[in-house]
């Protein structure tokens, strides 16, 4: 298949991203080793990994949602979502060094009861060692990635098959996999975040934590998709599909997930705060303490109120360039949120995001590092297939009434 | 099928939202005819009779309640919340489907909502009324119910603004107001149709009064659409907020089984789940009796079944998270709570709820089930029962054995849930049950160790 024509900036990213990525990763590693050891590197690695991994896995989730609801927004973004889901094998590889070298240093439960005692964690937590132990942790990680990669494989293969065989029956297969796939996604993601994030502070627990991460992934991957779409849709073939109405749909989803994120974060905060139980309240005592009060406020204002009020406006959702700027902005605050959630878990007294000034450049370097490599791979995947599916009866059906809707629909802001 | 057959409809025929052959006139005649011209079928009278008997039983029960006090429900410390709160949450949850259908689906451009939204909105209003009744019945002195409203009176007594029970007052009353407005605004053009078709003066006058002079001009329709959208925008947060606040009634406390962060979204999903079950319970017979199959097609039933399946799965997720994190918490009280739910004196309620709410909806994955009104009707009834049981399990099993050893006997049994003729609190029987409970404790060493823990709190607390 001939080279797919994409935006020059993306092309450039595809050519040079990995070079910047590898260099940054090495720089981050050197800085970490020079200033305190590999532990510093892997702390940042987890945050950066979860950010980029969230874009890929969130895209897989959106892809499955699309195959279930078959809305017009989905046919416009399908190939972008597929390309980003196909980066999951790379992310599985990138998870390996963390699993092998990083996790033994970061999880206080890794060394069993003695390690818990050494970290000053209450003895009752040793009850969890049945679940939190290196062997089971590794097995679970393999199970999660196994499920995600299987879903990715089939959804992508069928999409390719549909282009070549033009068999409409494939759309039924999509439905059959997508619906249970979403259920699997939510469960695996919940347990994955329990393992990778929540267990950094083994005493603490919250039932909404995993779902909150699913929502965060949904938000970031939607923003990422909007950015890529707005770049690709400057030219055919996407330009004939990506009309203002489609951006409007995607903008609404961004708004919905911004609200959902705020709703769930607030639910977790309010319930924990009002309960004020010693094993739970610590989480917020640390994260809203004197050092992090500012970040907490930033999240409330800039992760909720600002995007909420901007996205509430009809006009901004319909202009690709404006929506793209907002998407970039939301991705930036998503990183702050991840740092705020995970950062304090690494510190001994849990009240800082960064233990020392040098950790800021390390974190930035690792973020850019994984990002560079990931983006190169993403662009490579994107150029492998036409940007619009060659054949899809469902799409034709969905767009058949397009004109009718546009004239009839009022402003559903 | 040839691989080049592009007609996906041949694979899974999509049934139209309205059966073919209808025009505006035939629809108007059919819909308005039910109200003004056709005689009511016998089954309507039968339905009214059943309803009237039900209301009479309710009246009797309420009078007896006011005469005796809430002890007739079998509530006592530590299970201070029983019947009334379970029913309150159940009813308020049911209402949510109406608001979801009328508000969120309007914003999402879902065309199928228009055949069922009136049902669902009417159901919402009556469900909220039923729900609103129970907290008042639960008050020790229901005649001073207005004390819960913040008003500047000579008593200078203000409610506790930090209590979710007060938030409930605001949430539910806002919800009732917006739902009523939504329903009424949607009805205005229909009132006008009924006015024009009414056969007597009273009907013409009454329908005309509520039609607010509707003539169907383009300007009227424009305003109508705008008003609907504004109301939809206002009602959408209410779909989420009302039941979230109801969930906070429980979760801001520290009772294991109540205090868990998944509660707000999990309650909202449960509310929509039970609401859609109730819409189906109402729709399926009404559709049959009034021969509305052309307007409420298989497709509507199919879509509603899918919404039920999706929300049912979220509820299932909630149960699994509750159980898993109760174990993961390593907190002995949390662990005891879930163990006690599954194996304690209320185990039948818990497992019945799992059967009704998690197992039953799985049948909705099957296309055939979603398109069979009778099976769907049965499933909807089971889900309604399951959602009531869910609230029963949350309220009663969490309370009956909390932190104090004194409450480790059981207090409310199935038998106690029906009104009693004898004294309001049968001590003797309660003592017998406590004895049998402690005998059972001996059979479960793990539970006994909980008991040996005594009032000493674990050292980490």
Interface residues (C-beta under 8 A of the other chain):
Chain A: X122 X123 X124 X125 X127 X128 X131 X165 X166 X167 X168 X169 X171 X172 X179 X183 X186 X187 X190 X194 X205 X206 X207 X208 X209 X210 X211 X263 X264 X267 X268 X270 X271 X272 X274 X275 X276 X277 X278 X279 X391 X393 X394 X396 X397 X405 X409 X410 X411 X412 X413
Chain B: X1 X3 X4 X5 X6 X7 X8 X11 X12 X106 X107 X109 X225 X226 X229 X233 X240 X244 X248 X251 X252 X253 X254 X259 X260 X261 X262 X263 X264 X265 X313 X317 X320 X321 X322 X325 X328 X329 X330 X331 X332 X365 X458 X459 X460 X461
